Amino acid sequence: MIDIPPVPPARGYETSGSAELYPRYEDITQDGRFLLTAFMPGLGVAVWRSLVKHTAILTAFAGKGILPILRRLVAIGDDGPFSVHVPLASEGTWRLAREENGDRIFMDMWLEAKMAHASTLGPPPPKDAPRVRAGRVFGEHVITKPFAPKAERKVTKLEAPGLPEVLEDTKPFLEADALLAGHTLEDAGAIAFGMMHTDSNQHVNSLVYPRRFEEAVLAHVAPPPAFVARAFEVRWRKPFFAGERARIGVAVVARTDTRLDVVGAFTPEGADKPSATVAMTFA
């Protein structure tokens, strides 16, 4: 089951933020449900900008070549209907944790997005209409030196203003391959990554993976037309870059008239080990 871990207690160094953004037409399906990737802009405004604005942590990291690199992303959507004419209110926060029985350091982020029920082609909601949850996001980042020589990339100690020398919270490192749980994947096609798939982090953008995987499931597994992804988790071993190609593998975990659970992977052509794995639930 795809789920989001609870937010640990506040430790005094973290910040929280909020944002109100209007969705685009392409963010909401014809039956009023949000596409899961539509919640990510709220994470950027509510959490990342709060982190930059209220702390000197990222500036201190940048001076040492340190970056929080996304390696696990979870998104879950709730039922609508929702309207593009109503702002999506997002609230989020972040925490640090160290690896159980290891030396990795994580920066985790949580986001909850809310909106009043409404239909894009219908009347606007009343001014006092309650906001209901539209979706949630969890992002796990490993703090590392991505541009350093391979032997020097791991960061095991934080030295930045306002951060404790020893982190109180611990968590396990979840291997990417564990999402596949031993399922045998069927070939669901290939993707050639180009510049259109990249972002300023110099590799394929994280949201390309769930979008392209959902398309592969639609083509290969053929769920009912009314189905759309309602939850996903992506885990990365390493990123893809423009000019590279990947085979997409898919396996059905469970299927009923109202739900479809699948897992899959993006594997470099000619390789045996996937660079990214995915779990996704449709309804």
Buried (B, 14 or more C-beta within 10 A) or exposed (E): EBEBEEBBEEBEBBBBBBBEBEBEEEBBBEEBBBBBBBBBBBBBBBBBBBBBEEBEBBEBBEEEBBBBBBBBBBBBBBBBBBBBBBBBBBBBBBBBBBBEEEEBBBBBBBBBBBBBBBBBEEEEBEEEEEBEEBBBBBBBBBBBBBEBEEEEBBBEEBEBEEBEEEBEEEBEBEEBBEBBEEBEBEEBBEBEBEEEBBEEEEBBBBBBBBBBBBBBBBEBBEBEEEBBBBBBBBBBBBBBEBEBEBBBBBBBBEEEEEEBBBBBBBBBEEEEEBBBBBBBBBB
